[in-house]
Amino acid sequence: MHTKDAREASESEERIFLLDAWRETPFYTEAERVALELTEAITLISHDGVPAELYERAVGLFGEQQFAALVMAIVTINAWNRVNIAAGNVAGRYRPKGHR
């Protein structure tokens, strides 16, 4: 879904294809890197929680209000992913608004 929306928004194929390797590539800004690291930490929160150092970096970069909004977006997407998995929805059927 998000890959299709990214293409619709003219995101580069390079950044889409290399998202899984965000740590190893130069194609993401510092803000994007912190957001991706925070996303991983929240998604896998039972492993190590959100490290204090990451929290401080994220709040320092985004500010408290934007940090809270980012956390809510991550939690919401994680919840929808879990709902779709539990419901047995098949990935790949989503179509962007302009292609329905």
FITORTI-628745 format. One record per residue: x, y, z of N, C-alpha, C, O in turn; residue in three letters; residue number from 1. Coordinates in Angstrom, 3 decimals. Layout:
node npx->X, npy->Y, npz->Z, capx->X, capy->Y, capz->Z, cpx->X, cpy->Y, cpz->Z, opx->X, opy->Y, opz->Z, res->ALA, n->NUM
...
//
This chain:
node npx->0.822, npy->-1.191, npz->0.000, capx->0.000, capy->0.000, capz->0.000, cpx->0.871, cpy->1.261, cpz->0.000, opx->0.694, opy->2.157, opz->-0.826, res->MET, n->1
node npx->1.799, npy->1.307, npz->0.930, capx->2.601, capy->2.522, capz->1.069, cpx->3.577, cpy->2.689, cpz->-0.088, opx->3.903, opy->3.816, opz->-0.461, res->HIS, n->2
node npx->4.043, npy->1.593, npz->-0.656, capx->4.902, capy->1.667, capz->-1.827, cpx->4.133, cpy->2.256, cpz->-3.001, opx->4.654, opy->3.092, opz->-3.740, res->THR, n->3
node npx->2.907, npy->1.821, npz->-3.166, capx->2.076, capy->2.338, capz->-4.262, cpx->1.791, cpy->3.822, cpz->-4.059, opx->1.850, opy->4.604, opz->-5.007, res->LYS, n->4
node npx->1.481, npy->4.209, npz->-2.820, capx->1.253, capy->5.629, capz->-2.536, cpx->2.522, cpy->6.446, cpz->-2.746, opx->2.458, opy->7.570, opz->-3.243, res->ASP, n->5
node npx->3.678, npy->5.890, npz->-2.372, capx->4.947, capy->6.604, capz->-2.563, cpx->5.210, cpy->6.851, cpz->-4.043, opx->5.659, opy->7.931, opz->-4.428, res->ALA, n->6
node npx->4.931, npy->5.858, npz->-4.864, capx->5.106, capy->6.047, capz->-6.313, cpx->4.153, cpy->7.116, cpz->-6.833, opx->4.540, opy->7.952, opz->-7.650, res->ARG, n->7
node npx->2.932, npy->7.093, npz->-6.369, capx->1.955, capy->8.107, capz->-6.783, cpx->2.421, cpy->9.511, cpz->-6.397, opx->2.111, opy->10.488, opz->-7.078, res->GLU, n->8
node npx->3.170, npy->9.598, npz->-5.297, capx->3.691, capy->10.882, capz->-4.821, cpx->5.062, cpy->11.192, cpz->-5.430, opx->5.751, opy->12.106, opz->-4.977, res->ALA, n->9
node npx->5.457, npy->10.433, npz->-6.456, capx->6.705, capy->10.628, capz->-7.199, cpx->7.965, cpy->10.328, cpz->-6.389, opx->9.023, opy->10.898, opz->-6.656, res->SER, n->10
node npx->7.859, npy->9.445, npz->-5.411, capx->9.048, capy->9.015, capz->-4.675, cpx->9.938, cpy->8.231, cpz->-5.628, opx->9.435, opy->7.538, opz->-6.513, res->GLU, n->11
node npx->11.242, npy->8.329, npz->-5.463, capx->12.166, capy->7.646, capz->-6.372, cpx->12.152, cpy->6.140, cpz->-6.126, opx->11.998, opy->5.680, opz->-4.995, res->SER, n->12
node npx->12.312, npy->5.396, npz->-7.196, capx->12.387, capy->3.937, capz->-7.107, cpx->13.574, cpy->3.529, cpz->-6.237, opx->13.496, opy->2.561, opz->-5.481, res->GLU, n->13
node npx->14.650, npy->4.258, npz->-6.347, capx->15.853, capy->3.969, capz->-5.568, cpx->15.556, cpy->3.981, cpz->-4.068, opx->15.943, opy->3.061, opz->-3.347, res->GLU, n->14
node npx->14.876, npy->5.016, npz->-3.607, capx->14.558, capy->5.111, capz->-2.174, cpx->13.539, cpy->4.044, cpz->-1.758, opx->13.607, opy->3.522, opz->-0.645, res->ARG, n->15
node npx->12.610, npy->3.726, npz->-2.637, capx->11.626, capy->2.682, capz->-2.328, cpx->12.325, cpy->1.330, cpz->-2.209, opx->12.127, opy->0.611, opz->-1.230, res->ILE, n->16
node npx->13.134, npy->0.989, npz->-3.197, capx->13.782, capy->-0.326, capz->-3.216, cpx->14.798, cpy->-0.498, cpz->-2.095, opx->15.017, opy->-1.615, opz->-1.628, res->PHE, n->17
node npx->15.419, npy->0.588, npz->-1.659, capx->16.474, capy->0.483, capz->-0.657, cpx->16.002, cpy->0.773, cpz->0.768, opx->16.820, opy->0.903, opz->1.679, res->LEU, n->18
node npx->14.714, npy->0.872, npz->0.956, capx->14.198, capy->1.181, capz->2.301, cpx->14.640, cpy->0.154, cpz->3.334, opx->14.967, opy->0.522, opz->4.462, res->LEU, n->19
node npx->14.658, npy->-1.117, npz->2.975, capx->15.108, capy->-2.145, capz->3.920, cpx->16.577, cpy->-1.969, cpz->4.300, opx->17.016, opy->-2.473, opz->5.334, res->ASP, n->20
node npx->17.325, npy->-1.267, npz->3.480, capx->18.749, capy->-1.041, capz->3.741, cpx->19.009, cpy->0.420, cpz->4.122, opx->20.067, opy->0.964, opz->3.803, res->ALA, n->21
node npx->18.058, npy->1.050, npz->4.796, capx->18.172, capy->2.476, capz->5.089, cpx->19.435, cpy->2.827, cpz->5.864, opx->19.962, opy->3.929, opz->5.711, res->TRP, n->22
node npx->19.930, npy->1.910, npz->6.693, capx->21.152, capy->2.190, capz->7.461, cpx->22.395, cpy->2.220, cpz->6.567, opx->23.361, opy->2.921, opz->6.866, res->ARG, n->23
node npx->22.368, npy->1.471, npz->5.489, capx->23.547, capy->1.316, capz->4.639, cpx->23.571, cpy->2.236, cpz->3.433, opx->24.558, opy->2.237, opz->2.697, res->GLU, n->24
node npx->22.536, npy->3.011, npz->3.201, capx->22.466, capy->3.845, capz->2.009, cpx->22.472, cpy->5.325, cpz->2.370, opx->22.121, opy->5.687, opz->3.494, res->THR, n->25
node npx->22.866, npy->6.186, npz->1.432, capx->22.903, capy->7.623, capz->1.688, cpx->21.618, cpy->8.351, cpz->1.286, opx->21.607, opy->9.580, opz->1.223, res->PRO, n->26
node npx->20.552, npy->7.625, npz->1.017, capx->19.369, capy->8.222, capz->0.384, cpx->18.314, cpy->8.755, cpz->1.342, opx->17.252, opy->9.197, opz->0.903, res->PHE, n->27
node npx->18.588, npy->8.722, npz->2.648, capx->17.584, capy->9.151, capz->3.625, cpx->18.158, cpy->10.244, cpz->4.511, opx->19.326, opy->10.201, opz->4.900, res->TYR, n->28
node npx->17.326, npy->11.217, npz->4.820, capx->17.759, capy->12.330, capz->5.668, cpx->17.919, cpy->11.856, cpz->7.110, opx->17.491, opy->10.759, opz->7.467, res->THR, n->29
node npx->18.533, npy->12.689, npz->7.920, capx->18.686, capy->12.358, capz->9.341, cpx->17.315, cpy->12.192, cpz->10.000, opx->17.127, opy->11.280, opz->10.806, res->GLU, n->30
node npx->16.364, npy->13.052, npz->9.670, capx->15.019, capy->12.940, capz->10.241, cpx->14.364, cpy->11.624, cpz->9.825, opx->13.721, opy->10.964, opz->10.642, res->ALA, n->31
node npx->14.526, npy->11.244, npz->8.566, capx->13.964, capy->9.971, capz->8.101, cpx->14.620, cpy->8.794, cpz->8.810, opx->13.949, opy->7.827, opz->9.170, res->GLU, n->32
node npx->15.928, npy->8.875, npz->9.009, capx->16.646, capy->7.797, capz->9.694, cpx->16.177, cpy->7.644, cpz->11.140, opx->15.984, opy->6.526, opz->11.619, res->ARG, n->33
node npx->15.997, npy->8.749, npz->11.821, capx->15.514, capy->8.693, capz->13.206, cpx->14.093, cpy->8.138, cpz->13.236, opx->13.764, opy->7.327, opz->14.102, res->VAL, n->34
node npx->13.254, npy->8.565, npz->12.305, capx->11.886, capy->8.048, capz->12.241, cpx->11.872, cpy->6.547, cpz->11.956, opx->11.078, opy->5.814, opz->12.546, res->ALA, n->35
node npx->12.731, npy->6.087, npz->11.068, capx->12.808, capy->4.654, capz->10.762, cpx->13.332, cpy->3.865, cpz->11.955, opx->12.827, opy->2.782, opz->12.252, res->LEU, n->36
node npx->14.332, npy->4.393, npz->12.633, capx->14.860, capy->3.715, capz->13.818, cpx->13.810, cpy->3.648, cpz->14.923, opx->13.676, opy->2.631, opz->15.604, res->GLU, n->37
node npx->13.071, npy->4.740, npz->15.095, capx->11.997, capy->4.763, capz->16.087, cpx->10.899, cpy->3.771, cpz->15.714, opx->10.352, opy->3.088, opz->16.579, res->LEU, n->38
node npx->10.581, npy->3.697, npz->14.432, capx->9.578, capy->2.740, capz->13.963, cpx->9.991, cpy->1.315, cpz->14.298, opx->9.176, opy->0.529, opz->14.782, res->THR, n->39
node npx->11.237, npy->0.982, npz->14.046, capx->11.719, capy->-0.364, capz->14.373, cpx->11.655, cpy->-0.627, cpz->15.874, opx->11.238, opy->-1.703, opz->16.303, res->GLU, n->40
node npx->12.066, npy->0.354, npz->16.668, capx->12.059, capy->0.174, capz->18.122, cpx->10.640, cpy->-0.022, cpz->18.647, opx->10.412, opy->-0.878, opz->19.502, res->ALA, n->41
node npx->9.688, npy->0.754, npz->18.148, capx->8.302, capy->0.632, capz->18.612, cpx->7.688, cpy->-0.670, cpz->18.116, opx->6.973, opy->-1.341, opz->18.860, res->ILE, n->42
node npx->7.959, npy->-1.031, npz->16.874, capx->7.418, capy->-2.272, capz->16.319, cpx->7.907, cpy->-3.483, cpz->17.111, opx->7.158, opy->-4.436, opz->17.325, res->THR, n->43
node npx->9.152, npy->-3.440, npz->17.537, capx->9.754, capy->-4.550, capz->18.285, cpx->9.928, cpy->-4.168, cpz->19.761, opx->10.923, opy->-4.536, opz->20.385, res->LEU, n->44
node npx->8.974, npy->-3.444, npz->20.306, capx->9.109, capy->-2.851, capz->21.637, cpx->9.352, cpy->-3.879, cpz->22.739, opx->9.964, opy->-3.559, opz->23.757, res->ILE, n->45
node npx->8.881, npy->-5.101, npz->22.548, capx->9.076, capy->-6.131, capz->23.574, cpx->10.526, cpy->-6.595, cpz->23.645, opx->10.914, opy->-7.230, opz->24.626, res->SER, n->46
node npx->11.328, npy->-6.297, npz->22.640, capx->12.730, capy->-6.730, capz->22.634, cpx->13.578, cpy->-5.854, cpz->23.547, opx->14.223, opy->-6.358, opz->24.466, res->HIS, n->47
node npx->13.579, npy->-4.543, npz->23.299, capx->14.452, capy->-3.635, capz->24.047, cpx->13.784, cpy->-2.326, cpz->24.432, opx->14.448, opy->-1.427, opz->24.949, res->ASP, n->48
node npx->12.476, npy->-2.200, npz->24.191, capx->11.827, capy->-0.919, capz->24.440, cpx->12.325, cpy->0.127, cpz->23.460, opx->12.843, opy->-0.209, opz->22.395, res->GLY, n->49
node npx->12.172, npy->1.381, npz->23.814, capx->12.729, capy->2.485, capz->23.029, cpx->13.910, cpy->3.013, cpz->23.839, opx->13.719, opy->3.581, opz->24.914, res->VAL, n->50
node npx->15.113, npy->2.831, npz->23.336, capx->16.284, capy->3.287, capz->24.085, cpx->16.202, cpy->4.778, cpz->24.413, opx->15.741, opy->5.574, opz->23.595, res->PRO, n->51
node npx->16.650, npy->5.147, npz->25.606, capx->16.615, capy->6.547, capz->26.045, cpx->17.357, cpy->7.454, cpz->25.068, opx->16.931, opy->8.581, opz->24.816, res->ALA, n->52
node npx->18.452, npy->6.970, npz->24.525, capx->19.241, capy->7.766, capz->23.585, cpx->18.437, cpy->8.057, cpz->22.313, opx->18.501, opy->9.166, opz->21.783, res->GLU, n->53
node npx->17.691, npy->7.082, npz->21.829, capx->16.852, capy->7.279, capz->20.643, cpx->15.720, cpy->8.248, cpz->20.953, opx->15.418, opy->9.135, opz->20.155, res->LEU, n->54
node npx->15.102, npy->8.079, npz->22.101, capx->14.039, capy->9.002, capz->22.525, cpx->14.568, cpy->10.437, cpz->22.535, opx->13.930, opy->11.338, opz->21.991, res->TYR, n->55
node npx->15.718, npy->10.649, npz->23.145, capx->16.297, capy->11.998, capz->23.242, cpx->16.621, cpy->12.566, cpz->21.863, opx->16.358, opy->13.738, opz->21.594, res->GLU, n->56
node npx->17.188, npy->11.743, npz->20.999, capx->17.484, capy->12.198, capz->19.632, cpx->16.213, cpy->12.582, cpz->18.895, opx->16.163, opy->13.612, opz->18.223, res->ARG, n->57
node npx->15.179, npy->11.745, npz->19.023, capx->13.928, capy->11.994, capz->18.296, cpx->13.236, cpy->13.258, cpz->18.808, opx->12.798, opy->14.089, opz->18.012, res->ALA, n->58
node npx->13.137, npy->13.405, npz->20.110, capx->12.498, capy->14.608, capz->20.665, cpx->13.330, cpy->15.842, cpz->20.327, opx->12.776, opy->16.898, opz->20.023, res->VAL, n->59
node npx->14.641, npy->15.717, npz->20.379, capx->15.500, capy->16.844, capz->20.027, cpx->15.351, cpy->17.261, cpz->18.571, opx->15.424, opy->18.446, opz->18.245, res->GLY, n->60
node npx->15.146, npy->16.299, npz->17.718, capx->15.021, capy->16.569, capz->16.285, cpx->13.620, cpy->17.052, cpz->15.912, opx->13.469, opy->18.008, opz->15.152, res->LEU, n->61
node npx->12.608, npy->16.392, npz->16.444, capx->11.227, capy->16.673, capz->16.041, cpx->10.474, cpy->17.608, cpz->16.979, opx->9.488, opy->18.221, opz->16.568, res->PHE, n->62
node npx->10.912, npy->17.730, npz->18.222, capx->10.129, capy->18.451, capz->19.215, cpx->9.080, cpy->17.519, cpz->19.801, opx->8.739, opy->16.503, opz->19.195, res->GLY, n->63
node npx->8.572, npy->17.859, npz->20.968, capx->7.651, capy->16.959, capz->21.675, cpx->6.356, cpy->16.704, cpz->20.911, opx->5.887, opy->15.567, opz->20.851, res->GLU, n->64
node npx->5.779, npy->17.741, npz->20.333, capx->4.496, capy->17.588, capz->19.637, cpx->4.626, cpy->16.719, cpz->18.388, opx->3.815, opy->15.818, opz->18.170, res->GLN, n->65
node npx->5.627, npy->16.983, npz->17.581, capx->5.825, capy->16.200, capz->16.361, cpx->6.263, cpy->14.769, cpz->16.710, opx->5.891, opy->13.820, opz->16.019, res->GLN, n->66
node npx->7.048, npy->14.619, npz->17.773, capx->7.432, capy->13.282, capz->18.239, cpx->6.184, cpy->12.486, cpz->18.611, opx->6.042, opy->11.330, opz->18.213, res->PHE, n->67
node npx->5.286, npy->13.100, npz->19.369, capx->4.048, capy->12.420, capz->19.776, cpx->3.212, cpy->12.033, cpz->18.551, opx->2.642, opy->10.943, opz->18.509, res->ALA, n->68
node npx->3.140, npy->12.919, npz->17.561, capx->2.387, capy->12.620, capz->16.339, cpx->3.040, cpy->11.459, cpz->15.577, opx->2.344, opy->10.601, opz->15.035, res->ALA, n->69
node npx->4.363, npy->11.437, npz->15.538, capx->5.076, capy->10.358, capz->14.870, cpx->4.833, cpy->9.027, cpz->15.579, opx->4.581, opy->8.013, opz->14.927, res->LEU, n->70
node npx->4.907, npy->9.027, npz->16.892, capx->4.640, capy->7.802, capz->17.657, cpx->3.218, cpy->7.316, cpz->17.388, opx->3.006, opy->6.118, opz->17.201, res->VAL, n->71
node npx->2.256, npy->8.208, npz->17.365, capx->0.864, capy->7.800, capz->17.094, cpx->0.724, cpy->7.242, cpz->15.685, opx->-0.019, opy->6.281, opz->15.482, res->MET, n->72
node npx->1.411, npy->7.811, npz->14.715, capx->1.355, capy->7.278, capz->13.349, cpx->1.962, cpy->5.872, cpz->13.301, opx->1.410, opy->4.982, opz->12.655, res->ALA, n->73
node npx->3.086, npy->5.670, npz->13.974, capx->3.729, capy->4.354, capz->14.001, cpx->2.817, cpy->3.334, cpz->14.665, opx->2.638, opy->2.231, opz->14.149, res->ILE, n->74
node npx->2.244, npy->3.692, npz->15.798, capx->1.358, capy->2.782, capz->16.527, cpx->0.116, cpy->2.460, cpz->15.704, opx->-0.328, opy->1.312, opz->15.679, res->VAL, n->75
node npx->-0.445, npy->3.452, npz->15.037, capx->-1.646, capy->3.243, capz->14.214, cpx->-1.352, cpy->2.291, cpz->13.052, opx->-2.124, opy->1.367, opz->12.796, res->THR, n->76
node npx->-0.245, npy->2.515, npz->12.355, capx->0.102, capy->1.636, capz->11.238, cpx->0.370, cpy->0.222, cpz->11.735, opx->-0.046, opy->-0.750, opz->11.104, res->ILE, n->77
node npx->1.070, npy->0.105, npz->12.876, capx->1.296, capy->-1.218, capz->13.456, cpx->-0.027, cpy->-1.905, cpz->13.791, opx->-0.178, opy->-3.104, opz->13.554, res->ASN, n->78
node npx->-0.976, npy->-1.162, npz->14.333, capx->-2.280, capy->-1.745, capz->14.668, cpx->-2.997, cpy->-2.223, cpz->13.410, opx->-3.527, opy->-3.334, opz->13.389, res->ALA, n->79
node npx->-3.019, npy->-1.400, npz->12.360, capx->-3.682, capy->-1.805, capz->11.114, cpx->-3.006, cpy->-3.020, cpz->10.494, opx->-3.678, opy->-3.898, opz->9.954, res->TRP, n->80
node npx->-1.677, npy->-3.074, npz->10.570, capx->-0.970, capy->-4.254, capz->10.058, cpx->-1.421, cpy->-5.505, cpz->10.801, opx->-1.658, opy->-6.541, opz->10.180, res->ASN, n->81
node npx->-1.541, npy->-5.419, npz->12.102, capx->-1.950, capy->-6.574, capz->12.897, cpx->-3.404, cpy->-6.963, cpz->12.641, opx->-3.738, opy->-8.147, opz->12.607, res->ARG, n->82
node npx->-4.259, npy->-5.971, npz->12.463, capx->-5.662, capy->-6.256, capz->12.132, cpx->-5.735, cpy->-6.990, cpz->10.798, opx->-6.443, opy->-7.990, opz->10.681, res->VAL, n->83
node npx->-5.016, npy->-6.507, npz->9.798, capx->-5.037, capy->-7.138, capz->8.480, cpx->-4.458, cpy->-8.543, cpz->8.505, opx->-4.980, opy->-9.435, opz->7.836, res->ASN, n->84
node npx->-3.402, npy->-8.754, npz->9.255, capx->-2.836, capy->-10.098, capz->9.374, cpx->-3.830, cpy->-11.023, cpz->10.059, opx->-4.056, opy->-12.144, opz->9.604, res->ILE, n->85
node npx->-4.426, npy->-10.554, npz->11.158, capx->-5.390, capy->-11.379, capz->11.897, cpx->-6.619, cpy->-11.707, cpz->11.057, opx->-7.192, opy->-12.789, opz->11.186, res->ALA, n->86
node npx->-7.022, npy->-10.778, npz->10.197, capx->-8.201, capy->-10.980, capz->9.358, cpx->-7.887, cpy->-11.767, cpz->8.086, opx->-8.791, opy->-12.092, opz->7.317, res->ALA, n->87
node npx->-6.625, npy->-12.070, npz->7.868, capx->-6.247, capy->-12.839, capz->6.689, cpx->-6.297, cpy->-12.048, cpz->5.400, opx->-6.375, opy->-12.633, opz->4.320, res->GLY, n->88
node npx->-6.253, npy->-10.727, npz->5.492, capx->-6.264, capy->-9.911, capz->4.269, cpx->-4.981, cpy->-10.124, cpz->3.488, opx->-3.893, opy->-10.178, opz->4.060, res->ASN, n->89
node npx->-5.118, npy->-10.243, npz->2.194, capx->-3.979, capy->-10.489, capz->1.317, cpx->-3.344, cpy->-9.164, cpz->0.923, opx->-4.018, opy->-8.250, opz->0.447, res->VAL, n->90
node npx->-2.042, npy->-9.080, npz->1.128, capx->-1.314, capy->-7.864, capz->0.747, cpx->-1.276, cpy->-7.746, cpz->-0.774, opx->-1.299, opy->-8.748, opz->-1.490, res->ALA, n->91
node npx->-1.218, npy->-6.507, npz->-1.253, capx->-1.047, capy->-6.279, capz->-2.679, cpx->-2.313, cpy->-5.902, cpz->-3.427, opx->-2.250, opy->-5.584, opz->-4.615, res->GLY, n->92
node npx->-3.437, npy->-5.928, npz->-2.775, capx->-4.696, capy->-5.609, capz->-3.475, cpx->-5.053, cpy->-4.130, cpz->-3.433, opx->-5.966, opy->-3.697, opz->-4.136, res->ARG, n->93
node npx->-4.357, npy->-3.360, npz->-2.630, capx->-4.624, capy->-1.931, capz->-2.505, cpx->-4.328, cpy->-1.208, cpz->-3.810, opx->-3.345, opy->-1.507, opz->-4.488, res->TYR, n->94
node npx->-5.183, npy->-0.259, npz->-4.155, capx->-4.969, capy->0.589, capz->-5.324, cpx->-5.052, cpy->2.055, cpz->-4.887, opx->-5.993, opy->2.441, opz->-4.193, res->ARG, n->95
node npx->-4.070, npy->2.874, npz->-5.290, capx->-4.141, capy->4.302, capz->-4.964, cpx->-5.426, cpy->4.911, cpz->-5.517, opx->-6.009, opy->4.381, opz->-6.463, res->PRO, n->96
node npx->-5.861, npy->6.006, npz->-4.937, capx->-7.124, capy->6.638, capz->-5.309, cpx->-7.263, cpy->6.883, cpz->-6.806, opx->-8.354, opy->6.724, opz->-7.353, res->LYS, n->97
node npx->-6.197, npy->7.262, npz->-7.470, capx->-6.255, capy->7.547, capz->-8.897, cpx->-6.346, cpy->6.323, cpz->-9.794, opx->-6.502, opy->6.458, opz->-11.008, res->GLY, n->98
node npx->-6.250, npy->5.117, npz->-9.211, capx->-6.220, capy->3.888, capz->-10.015, cpx->-7.304, cpy->2.889, cpz->-9.630, opx->-7.147, opy->1.692, opz->-9.874, res->HIS, n->99
node npx->-8.372, npy->3.341, npz->-9.048, capx->-9.424, capy->2.396, capz->-8.606, cpx->-10.435, cpy->2.149, cpz->-9.664, opx->-11.377, opy->1.384, opz->-9.452, res->ARG, n->100
//
